[in-house]
Amino acid sequence: MRAQKNLLLFAFTFACALGAIAGSYLAGTWRAREELRQQGQRQLQLMAPDLQSLLQKYETLPFVLGFQPDLIEALAHPSDASAITRLNSTLQTIQQQAKVGAIYVMDRDGLTIGASNWDQPLGFVGKNFSYRPYFDAALHGRAGRFYGIGTSTSEAGYFIAQPVYRNGTAGGPVTGVVAVKISLADFERTWRSSDDTIALADSSGVVFLSNRPDWIYRSLHALDAATERQLAHTQQYTGQKITPLRGHADLFVTQSVGQLGWQLMLFPGQSRVLRAGAQWAAAATLLLACAAVSSWAMHQRRRRLEERMASAAALRQAAAELDDKIVERTRQLRTTNQHLESKYAKLQETEHLLRSTQNELVQAGKLAMLGQMAAGITHELNQPLAAIRAFADNARVFLERGQGEQVAGNLGHISEASARMGAIIGQLKGFARKDETVATVDLAASVRASAFLLESEFRRHAVALEIAASDGIRVTGDSVRIEQVLINLLRNALDAVETAERREVAIRLERDGACALVSIGDSGEGIPEQVVAHLFEPFFTTKPSGKGLGLGLAISSSIVQAMNGQLTAHNQAGGGARFELRLPLQTEGA
């Protein structure tokens, strides 16, 4: 009976040990999967901005080209051979300087009348691209974006298109479309150095970029009939038969990229998962073996002690009991002492953890502010860049006409805009070094400088800008950050009156008690009531997708609060919105 009981106990113990080993294997594989997923997500967070930066780098190039005189002249007189020759030369020069794949111009029927590769055997001149989605979008006054295989060169690329307006007036009749082709092959070559599978898929799930050549032009799932018809109509992957991938790994991480619904995916290798599970199972087996040996040794020792105690004489029993009591009291004291030491060690660990967490929170706050500043400053750098491009284009035209004085003026404007960009970038570096340039700021000069940077935007959108700035109003702060806030508010006002019947924006600077008050009002539709409560929250925006990240007002509010100021917004009685910036006036002897 006793032998049967021991056998059952041994079977139960063996089953528990097997369960513990299996559980350790599962726990090891699960943890390895989680680590791989987190590592892959961090890797994607480093890769995605590079791809996003390339897509956004040339976003404004076709828009600026749409106002180039040679393009407008060629579309107005397509039969003029000299105009077409100038167009081809201009596009070829810009393509070589911008380092893009190709630049070409199409008329309203989709026929290419000029291209940067006009002198190449596979040039675009004479080809019709009216079936491409980007042509239809640009023809209707919107920015067109598309990725596909070129039907002329059989080379894949990312296409960006913008409308060309008659007489160069935005919003007027569309006379043609200008498109830019960008190659993404460099990313594919860079990804080949990774041991993990990296793939970029479109919104339909078709992989068009990967470090594994056998994945390219394969779909993650079977395509439906509507999607196949759409791909055939646009000839997006012409000459390629899209078939589903079979047996790809279930463990992968993904991140959205671009404005076309692309998904950047990373498939970590599975060997590490199996190896981690085996290591955990081996460790569990070793621990169980050590526990079994220790239990057997303790059992043998206990038996020897029992035999020794049974053979002890009755005269020594009292002494043994006394010794047992002393040992018990000593063990209790030792246990109590160890318990107190353990509590003290835990208190020290908790204190260290609290201090470490506090330092990390402070650093995280600084990094978050640096990220917001970087996003805002990047947003504002687009304005001087656009101004530099516009002045450079105008200078080239004036140079061709022999108008040297106008060329010199434009070069001066380019120098000022470059200096402004340098100041903005210098400010971002200063913030990263944890110091701030605090000085006396002439608000009137900051208001005029901000309005000057956006003067061409107001003129191009036919928006009247009224400036009333009282001189002699000075505050203590950072002029670059103040101008960044003013530029952001002026741009928001410009966007607010874009569809308004009366396009007017007014900026006024005056004293308001102990504060300087800068108010910016517009003649737009005003701020909806449900938007007011969330106006200064990060990533909250009422603009259409692709026209804003929702960071401008949040960053501006943070900048103003850092200078002990206040930024508020409300609707005007006569219609439109009004933003008010209050900053403390500089005190005597400051």
C-alpha positions as CSV (number, residue, x, y, z in Angstrom):
1,M,0.0,0.0,0.0
2,R,2.8,2.4,0.9
3,A,4.7,1.5,-2.3
4,Q,1.6,2.3,-4.4
5,K,1.2,5.6,-2.6
6,N,4.9,6.5,-3.3
7,L,4.5,5.5,-7.0
8,L,1.4,7.8,-7.3
9,L,3.4,10.6,-5.6
10,F,6.3,10.1,-7.9
11,A,4.0,10.2,-11.0
12,F,2.3,13.3,-9.8
13,T,5.6,15.0,-9.1
14,F,6.9,14.0,-12.6
15,A,3.8,15.4,-14.3
16,C,4.1,18.7,-12.4
17,A,7.8,18.9,-13.5
18,L,6.8,18.3,-17.1
19,G,4.1,21.0,-16.8
20,A,6.6,23.4,-15.3
21,I,9.1,22.8,-18.1
22,A,6.4,23.2,-20.8
23,G,5.1,26.4,-19.1
24,S,8.7,27.8,-19.1
25,Y,9.0,27.0,-22.8
26,L,5.8,28.8,-23.6
27,A,6.6,31.8,-21.3
28,G,10.1,32.1,-23.0
29,T,8.6,32.0,-26.5
30,W,5.9,34.5,-25.5
31,R,8.4,36.9,-24.0
32,A,10.8,36.6,-27.0
33,R,7.9,37.3,-29.3
34,E,7.0,40.5,-27.3
35,E,10.6,41.6,-27.3
36,L,10.9,41.0,-31.1
37,R,7.6,42.9,-31.6
38,Q,8.8,45.9,-29.5
39,Q,12.2,45.9,-31.2
40,G,10.6,45.8,-34.6
41,Q,8.3,48.6,-33.7
42,R,11.3,50.7,-32.6
43,Q,13.1,49.9,-35.8
44,L,10.0,51.0,-37.8
45,Q,9.8,54.2,-35.8
46,L,13.4,54.9,-37.0
47,M,12.8,53.9,-40.6
48,A,9.4,55.5,-41.2
49,P,10.5,59.1,-40.8
50,D,13.2,58.7,-43.4
51,L,10.6,57.4,-46.0
52,Q,8.1,60.1,-44.9
53,S,10.8,62.8,-45.3
54,L,11.6,61.7,-48.8
55,L,7.9,61.7,-49.8
56,Q,7.4,65.2,-48.3
57,K,10.7,66.6,-49.6
58,Y,9.4,67.1,-53.1
59,E,5.7,67.7,-52.2
60,T,5.9,71.4,-53.1
61,L,8.1,71.0,-56.2
62,P,5.3,70.5,-58.8
63,F,3.2,73.2,-57.1
64,V,6.0,75.7,-57.6
65,L,6.7,74.5,-61.1
66,G,3.0,75.2,-61.9
67,F,3.7,78.9,-61.8
68,Q,6.9,78.7,-63.9
69,P,6.5,81.0,-67.0
70,D,7.9,78.5,-69.4
71,L,5.3,75.9,-68.5
72,I,2.4,78.4,-68.8
73,E,3.7,79.7,-72.2
74,A,4.1,76.1,-73.6
75,L,0.6,75.1,-72.5
76,A,-0.8,78.3,-74.0
77,H,1.0,77.7,-77.3
78,P,1.7,74.0,-77.7
79,S,2.5,74.4,-81.4
80,D,5.3,76.9,-80.8
81,A,8.5,74.9,-81.2
82,S,10.6,77.5,-79.5
83,A,8.3,77.5,-76.4
84,I,8.5,73.7,-76.3
85,T,12.3,73.8,-76.6
86,R,12.6,76.2,-73.7
87,L,10.2,74.1,-71.6
88,N,12.2,70.9,-72.2
89,S,15.5,72.7,-71.3
90,T,13.9,74.2,-68.2
91,L,12.5,70.9,-67.0
92,Q,15.8,69.1,-67.7
93,T,17.8,71.7,-65.7
94,I,15.4,71.5,-62.7
95,Q,15.4,67.7,-62.8
96,Q,19.2,67.6,-62.7
97,Q,19.4,70.1,-59.8
98,A,16.5,68.5,-57.8
99,K,17.8,65.0,-58.4
100,V,14.4,63.5,-59.2
101,G,13.6,60.8,-61.7
102,A,11.7,62.9,-64.2
103,I,9.6,66.1,-64.6
104,Y,7.0,66.3,-67.4
105,V,4.0,68.5,-68.4
106,M,0.7,67.3,-69.9
107,D,-2.1,69.2,-71.5
108,R,-5.8,68.8,-70.5
109,D,-6.1,65.6,-72.6
110,G,-3.2,63.9,-70.8
111,L,-0.7,64.3,-73.7
112,T,2.8,65.0,-72.6
113,I,4.1,68.1,-74.4
114,G,7.4,68.5,-72.6
115,A,9.6,66.4,-70.3
116,S,13.1,66.4,-68.7
117,N,13.9,63.2,-70.5
118,W,12.8,64.6,-73.9
119,D,16.2,63.6,-75.5
120,Q,16.2,60.0,-74.2
121,P,15.0,56.9,-76.1
122,L,12.3,56.2,-73.5
123,G,11.3,59.9,-73.0
124,F,7.8,60.9,-72.0
125,V,7.1,63.4,-74.8
126,G,4.1,62.3,-76.9
127,K,2.9,59.8,-74.3
128,N,-0.6,60.1,-72.9
129,F,-1.1,59.5,-69.2
130,S,-4.7,60.5,-68.8
131,Y,-5.5,57.0,-67.3
132,R,-3.3,57.7,-64.3
133,P,-5.2,58.8,-61.1
134,Y,-2.7,61.6,-60.4
135,F,-3.6,63.3,-63.7
136,D,-7.3,63.2,-63.0
137,A,-6.8,64.6,-59.4
138,A,-4.5,67.5,-60.7
139,L,-6.9,68.3,-63.6
140,H,-9.6,68.9,-61.0
141,G,-7.4,71.3,-59.0
142,R,-6.1,68.8,-56.4
143,A,-2.6,67.4,-55.6
144,G,-2.3,64.0,-57.3
145,R,-0.2,61.2,-55.7
146,F,0.4,57.7,-57.1
147,Y,2.9,54.9,-57.1
148,G,3.3,52.6,-60.0
149,I,5.4,51.1,-62.8
150,G,6.1,53.5,-65.6
151,T,4.5,52.4,-68.9
152,S,7.3,54.0,-70.9
153,T,10.4,53.1,-68.9
154,S,9.1,50.1,-66.9
155,E,10.7,51.7,-63.8
156,A,8.6,52.1,-60.7
157,G,8.3,55.4,-59.0
158,Y,6.3,57.8,-56.8
159,F,4.4,60.4,-58.8
160,I,3.3,63.9,-57.5
161,A,1.2,66.1,-59.8
162,Q,-0.2,69.6,-59.5
163,P,-2.4,71.7,-61.8
164,V,-1.0,74.5,-64.0
165,Y,-3.3,77.5,-64.1
166,R,-3.8,79.9,-66.9
167,N,-1.7,83.1,-66.5
168,G,-0.3,81.5,-63.3
169,T,-3.3,82.5,-61.2
170,A,-4.2,79.9,-58.6
171,G,-7.9,79.0,-58.7
172,G,-8.2,79.9,-62.4
173,P,-8.8,77.6,-65.3
174,V,-6.6,74.6,-65.4
175,T,-4.6,74.4,-68.7
176,G,-2.5,71.3,-67.9
177,V,-0.7,69.2,-65.3
178,V,2.9,69.1,-64.2
179,A,4.1,65.8,-62.6
180,V,7.3,64.8,-60.8
181,K,8.5,61.2,-60.6
182,I,10.6,60.1,-57.6
183,S,12.5,56.8,-57.3
184,L,12.4,54.8,-54.0
185,A,15.0,52.3,-55.0
186,D,17.6,53.6,-52.5
187,F,15.4,52.5,-49.6
188,E,15.2,49.0,-51.1
189,R,19.0,48.8,-51.3
190,T,19.3,50.0,-47.7
191,W,16.9,47.5,-46.4
192,R,18.9,44.6,-47.9
193,S,21.4,44.9,-45.1
194,S,18.7,43.8,-42.6
195,D,18.3,40.2,-41.6
196,D,14.6,40.7,-41.1
197,T,12.1,40.9,-43.9
198,I,11.0,44.5,-44.6
199,A,8.1,45.3,-46.9
200,L,6.1,48.4,-48.1
201,A,2.6,47.6,-49.2
202,D,-0.1,49.9,-50.7
203,S,-3.7,50.3,-49.5
204,S,-4.7,47.2,-51.3
205,G,-2.1,45.0,-49.6
206,V,0.2,44.7,-52.6
207,V,3.9,44.7,-51.7
208,F,5.8,47.0,-54.1
209,L,9.1,47.5,-52.1
210,S,11.0,44.9,-50.1
211,N,14.4,43.6,-49.3
212,R,13.2,40.2,-50.5
213,P,12.9,40.3,-54.3
214,D,10.4,37.3,-54.3
215,W,7.9,39.4,-52.2
216,I,7.7,42.3,-54.7
217,Y,4.4,42.6,-56.5
218,R,2.8,40.0,-54.3
219,S,-0.2,40.6,-52.2
220,L,-0.6,39.9,-48.5
221,H,-4.1,38.5,-49.2
222,A,-6.2,37.5,-52.2
223,L,-7.4,40.6,-54.1
224,D,-11.1,41.0,-54.8
225,A,-12.4,41.6,-58.3
226,A,-12.9,45.4,-57.9
227,T,-9.3,45.9,-56.8
228,E,-8.0,43.9,-59.7
229,R,-10.1,45.9,-62.1
230,Q,-8.8,49.2,-60.6
231,L,-5.2,48.0,-60.9
232,A,-5.8,47.0,-64.5
233,H,-7.4,50.4,-65.3
234,T,-4.7,52.5,-63.8
235,Q,-1.9,50.2,-65.0
236,Q,-0.3,50.6,-61.6
237,Y,1.7,47.4,-61.8
238,T,1.7,47.0,-65.6
239,G,3.3,43.8,-66.8
240,Q,3.2,42.2,-63.3
241,K,0.8,39.4,-62.2
242,I,-0.2,40.0,-58.6
243,T,-0.4,36.7,-56.7
244,P,-0.9,36.2,-52.9
245,L,2.0,35.4,-50.6
246,R,1.9,32.0,-49.1
247,G,3.1,31.1,-45.6
248,H,4.5,34.5,-44.5
249,A,5.1,34.8,-40.7
250,D,2.2,35.7,-38.4
251,L,4.6,37.8,-36.2
252,F,5.1,41.2,-37.8
253,V,4.8,44.9,-36.9
254,T,3.4,47.6,-39.2
255,Q,3.3,51.4,-39.3
256,S,1.4,53.8,-41.7
257,V,3.5,55.9,-44.0
258,G,2.5,58.6,-46.5
259,Q,-0.9,59.9,-47.7
260,L,-1.9,56.9,-49.8
261,G,-2.5,54.4,-47.0
262,W,0.9,52.7,-47.3
263,Q,1.9,50.2,-44.6
264,L,5.6,49.7,-43.7
265,M,6.0,46.2,-42.3
266,L,8.8,44.3,-40.6
267,F,8.7,40.5,-40.1
268,P,11.2,39.5,-37.4
269,G,13.0,36.1,-37.6
270,Q,11.5,33.2,-35.7
271,S,14.7,31.4,-34.7
272,R,15.2,33.7,-31.7
273,V,11.7,32.8,-30.4
274,L,12.5,29.0,-30.5
275,R,15.9,29.5,-29.0
276,A,14.5,31.6,-26.1
277,G,11.9,29.0,-25.4
278,A,14.5,26.2,-25.4
279,Q,16.7,28.2,-23.0
280,W,13.8,28.8,-20.6
281,A,12.9,25.2,-20.6
282,A,16.6,24.2,-20.0
283,A,16.8,26.6,-17.1
284,A,13.5,25.2,-15.6
285,T,14.9,21.7,-16.0
286,L,18.1,22.6,-14.2
287,L,16.2,24.3,-11.3
288,L,13.9,21.3,-10.9
289,A,16.9,19.0,-10.9
290,C,18.6,21.1,-8.2
291,A,15.4,21.1,-6.2
292,A,15.1,17.3,-6.4
293,V,18.6,16.8,-5.3
294,S,18.2,19.2,-2.4
295,S,15.0,17.6,-1.3
296,W,16.6,14.1,-1.3
297,A,19.5,15.4,0.7
298,M,17.2,17.1,3.2
299,H,15.2,13.9,3.5
300,Q,18.2,11.8,4.3
301,R,19.5,14.4,6.8
302,R,16.1,14.4,8.5
303,R,16.1,10.7,8.8
304,R,19.5,10.7,10.4
305,L,18.4,13.4,12.8
306,E,15.3,11.4,13.8
307,E,17.4,8.2,14.4
308,R,19.8,10.2,16.6
309,M,17.1,11.8,18.5
310,A,15.3,8.4,19.1
311,S,18.5,6.9,20.5
312,A,19.0,9.8,22.9
313,A,18.6,9.1,26.6
314,A,15.7,10.4,28.6
315,L,18.1,12.3,30.8
316,R,19.2,14.4,27.8
317,Q,15.6,15.0,26.7
318,A,15.2,18.1,28.9
319,A,18.4,19.6,27.7
320,A,17.4,18.8,24.1
321,E,14.1,20.6,24.6
322,L,15.9,23.6,26.1
323,D,18.2,23.6,23.2
324,D,15.3,23.4,20.8
325,K,13.7,26.4,22.4
326,I,16.9,28.4,22.2
327,V,17.2,27.5,18.5
328,E,13.6,28.4,17.9
329,R,14.0,31.8,19.6
330,T,17.2,32.4,17.7
331,R,15.5,31.5,14.4
332,Q,12.6,33.8,15.2
333,L,15.0,36.6,16.0
334,R,17.0,36.0,12.8
335,T,13.8,35.8,10.7
336,T,12.6,39.1,12.3
337,N,15.9,40.7,11.6
338,Q,16.0,39.5,8.0
339,H,12.4,40.7,7.5
340,L,13.4,44.1,8.8
341,E,16.5,44.2,6.6
342,S,14.3,43.2,3.6
343,K,11.8,46.0,4.3
344,Y,14.7,48.5,4.6
345,A,16.2,47.3,1.3
346,K,12.8,47.6,-0.4
347,L,12.4,51.1,1.0
348,Q,15.8,52.1,-0.5
349,E,14.9,50.5,-3.8
350,T,11.5,52.4,-3.8
351,E,13.3,55.7,-3.1
352,H,15.8,55.1,-5.9
353,L,13.0,54.1,-8.3
354,L,11.1,57.3,-7.4
355,R,14.1,59.5,-8.0
356,S,14.9,57.7,-11.2
357,T,11.3,58.0,-12.4
358,Q,11.3,61.7,-11.6
359,N,14.5,62.3,-13.6
360,E,13.1,60.3,-16.5
361,L,9.8,62.3,-16.4
362,V,11.8,65.6,-16.5
363,Q,13.8,64.4,-19.4
364,A,10.7,63.1,-21.2
365,G,9.1,66.5,-20.8
366,K,12.1,68.2,-22.3
367,L,12.2,65.7,-25.2
368,A,8.5,66.2,-25.8
369,M,8.9,69.9,-25.9
370,L,11.9,69.5,-28.2
371,G,9.7,67.3,-30.5
372,Q,7.0,69.9,-30.5
373,M,9.5,72.7,-31.2
374,A,11.1,70.6,-34.0
375,A,7.6,70.0,-35.6
376,G,6.7,73.6,-35.4
377,I,10.0,74.9,-36.7
378,T,10.0,72.4,-39.5
379,H,6.5,73.7,-40.4
380,E,7.8,77.3,-40.5
381,L,10.9,76.5,-42.5
382,N,8.7,75.8,-45.4
383,Q,7.8,79.5,-45.7
384,P,11.4,80.8,-46.2
385,L,12.1,77.9,-48.5
386,A,9.0,78.7,-50.6
387,A,10.1,82.4,-50.6
388,I,13.6,81.5,-51.7
389,R,12.2,79.4,-54.5
390,A,9.9,82.1,-55.6
391,F,12.5,84.9,-55.5
392,A,15.0,82.6,-57.3
393,D,12.5,81.9,-60.1
394,N,11.8,85.6,-60.4
395,A,15.5,86.5,-60.4
396,R,16.1,84.1,-63.3
397,V,13.3,85.7,-65.3
398,F,14.6,89.2,-64.5
399,L,18.1,88.1,-65.4
400,E,16.9,86.8,-68.8
401,R,15.3,90.2,-69.3
402,G,18.4,92.1,-68.3
403,Q,16.7,93.8,-65.2
404,G,19.7,93.8,-62.9
405,E,18.2,96.0,-60.2
406,Q,15.3,93.6,-59.7
407,V,17.7,90.7,-59.6
408,A,19.8,92.3,-56.9
409,G,16.6,93.0,-54.9
410,N,15.5,89.4,-55.2
411,L,19.0,88.2,-54.1
412,G,18.7,90.4,-51.0
413,H,15.3,88.9,-50.2
414,I,16.8,85.4,-50.5
415,S,19.7,86.4,-48.2
416,E,17.2,87.7,-45.6
417,A,15.1,84.5,-45.8
418,S,18.2,82.4,-45.5
419,A,19.3,84.4,-42.4
420,R,15.9,83.8,-40.9
421,M,16.2,80.1,-41.5
422,G,19.6,80.1,-39.8
423,A,18.1,82.0,-36.8
424,I,15.3,79.4,-36.6
425,I,17.6,76.5,-36.8
426,G,20.0,78.1,-34.3
427,Q,17.0,78.5,-31.9
428,L,16.3,74.8,-32.2
429,K,20.0,74.0,-31.4
430,G,19.8,76.4,-28.4
431,F,16.8,74.6,-27.1
432,A,18.5,71.3,-27.4
433,R,21.5,72.6,-25.4
434,K,19.0,73.5,-22.5
435,D,19.6,77.3,-22.7
436,E,17.4,80.1,-24.1
437,T,18.3,83.4,-25.7
438,V,16.4,85.9,-23.6
439,A,16.7,89.5,-24.7
440,T,14.7,92.7,-25.4
441,V,12.3,92.1,-28.3
442,D,10.8,94.9,-30.3
443,L,7.3,93.5,-31.0
444,A,6.6,95.9,-33.9
445,A,9.7,94.6,-35.7
446,S,8.7,91.0,-35.0
447,V,5.2,91.7,-36.4
448,R,6.5,93.3,-39.6
449,A,9.1,90.5,-40.1
450,S,6.4,87.9,-39.7
451,A,4.1,89.6,-42.1
452,F,6.9,90.0,-44.6
453,L,7.6,86.3,-44.7
454,L,4.0,85.6,-45.6
455,E,3.5,88.6,-47.9
456,S,3.8,86.5,-51.0
457,E,1.3,84.0,-49.6
458,F,-1.3,86.8,-48.9
459,R,-0.7,88.3,-52.3
460,R,-1.0,85.0,-54.1
461,H,-4.3,84.2,-52.4
462,A,-5.6,87.7,-52.9
463,V,-6.0,88.3,-49.2
464,A,-5.8,91.9,-47.8
465,L,-3.5,92.2,-44.8
466,E,-3.8,95.2,-42.6
467,I,-1.0,96.0,-40.1
468,A,-1.3,98.4,-37.2
469,A,1.7,98.2,-35.0
470,S,2.6,100.8,-32.4
471,D,6.3,101.4,-32.0
472,G,8.2,101.3,-28.7
473,I,6.5,98.2,-27.3
474,R,9.1,95.9,-25.9
475,V,9.0,92.6,-24.0
476,T,11.6,90.3,-22.6
477,G,11.8,87.0,-24.5
478,D,13.0,85.2,-27.7
479,S,12.3,87.0,-30.9
480,V,12.5,83.9,-33.0
481,R,9.9,82.0,-31.0
482,I,7.6,85.1,-30.9
483,E,7.8,85.4,-34.7
484,Q,7.2,81.6,-35.0
485,V,3.9,82.1,-33.0
486,L,2.9,85.1,-35.2
487,I,3.6,83.3,-38.4
488,N,1.6,80.3,-37.3
489,L,-1.4,82.5,-36.3
490,L,-1.1,84.4,-39.6
491,R,-1.1,81.2,-41.6
492,N,-4.2,80.0,-39.7
493,A,-5.9,83.2,-40.5
494,L,-4.9,82.9,-44.2
495,D,-6.4,79.4,-44.3
496,A,-9.6,80.6,-42.5
497,V,-10.4,83.1,-45.3
498,E,-9.4,80.9,-48.2
499,T,-13.1,80.1,-49.1
500,A,-14.6,83.4,-47.7
501,E,-16.3,85.9,-49.9
502,R,-14.4,88.8,-48.2
503,R,-10.7,87.9,-47.7
504,E,-9.3,90.2,-45.0
505,V,-6.8,89.7,-42.2
506,A,-5.8,92.3,-39.6
507,I,-3.0,92.3,-37.1
508,R,-2.7,95.0,-34.4
509,L,-0.1,95.7,-31.7
510,E,-1.0,97.9,-28.8
511,R,-0.6,98.2,-25.0
512,D,-3.1,96.6,-22.7
513,G,-2.3,97.6,-19.1
514,A,1.0,95.9,-18.1
515,C,0.9,93.7,-21.2
516,A,1.6,94.0,-24.9
517,L,-1.5,92.8,-26.9
518,V,-1.1,91.4,-30.4
519,S,-4.5,90.5,-32.0
520,I,-5.0,88.8,-35.3
521,G,-8.5,88.8,-36.8
522,D,-9.9,87.3,-40.0
523,S,-13.1,87.5,-42.0
524,G,-13.6,83.8,-42.2
525,E,-16.4,81.7,-40.8
526,G,-15.2,81.7,-37.2
527,I,-14.5,78.9,-34.7
528,P,-17.3,76.3,-34.2
529,E,-18.4,76.0,-30.5
530,Q,-17.5,72.3,-30.3
531,V,-13.9,73.2,-31.5
532,V,-13.1,76.0,-28.9
533,A,-12.5,73.6,-26.0
534,H,-10.0,71.5,-28.0
535,L,-8.4,74.3,-30.0
536,F,-5.0,74.2,-28.3
537,E,-4.8,70.4,-27.8
538,P,-2.0,68.6,-29.7
539,F,-3.0,66.7,-32.8
540,F,-6.4,68.3,-32.9
541,T,-7.2,69.9,-36.3
542,T,-10.2,70.8,-38.4
543,K,-8.2,70.9,-41.6
544,P,-8.5,68.2,-44.2
545,S,-6.2,65.2,-44.1
546,G,-2.7,66.1,-45.4
547,K,-3.0,69.9,-44.6
548,G,-2.0,69.9,-41.0
549,L,-0.9,67.8,-38.0
550,G,-2.8,69.7,-35.3
551,L,0.5,70.8,-33.6
552,G,0.7,74.5,-34.6
553,L,-1.6,76.0,-31.9
554,A,-0.4,73.6,-29.2
555,I,3.2,74.5,-29.8
556,S,2.4,78.2,-30.0
557,S,0.5,78.0,-26.7
558,S,3.5,76.2,-25.0
559,I,5.9,78.9,-26.3
560,V,3.8,81.8,-25.1
561,Q,3.3,80.1,-21.6
562,A,7.1,79.7,-21.3
563,M,7.4,83.5,-21.7
564,N,4.7,84.0,-19.0
565,G,2.2,85.1,-21.6
566,Q,-1.3,84.0,-22.7
567,L,-2.8,82.9,-26.0
568,T,-6.6,82.9,-26.4
569,A,-9.1,82.8,-29.2
570,H,-12.7,83.8,-29.7
571,N,-15.2,84.8,-32.4
572,Q,-15.7,88.4,-33.4
573,A,-19.0,90.1,-33.3
574,G,-18.8,91.1,-37.0
575,G,-17.8,87.5,-38.0
576,G,-14.5,85.6,-38.2
577,A,-12.1,84.5,-35.5
578,R,-9.7,86.6,-33.4
579,F,-6.6,85.3,-31.7
580,E,-5.0,87.4,-28.9
581,L,-1.4,87.1,-27.7
582,R,-0.5,88.8,-24.4
583,L,3.0,89.2,-23.2
584,P,4.3,91.1,-20.1
585,L,5.8,94.4,-21.0
586,Q,9.5,94.9,-20.1
587,T,9.9,96.5,-16.7
588,E,12.2,99.3,-15.9
589,G,15.9,98.2,-15.5
590,A,15.1,94.7,-16.8
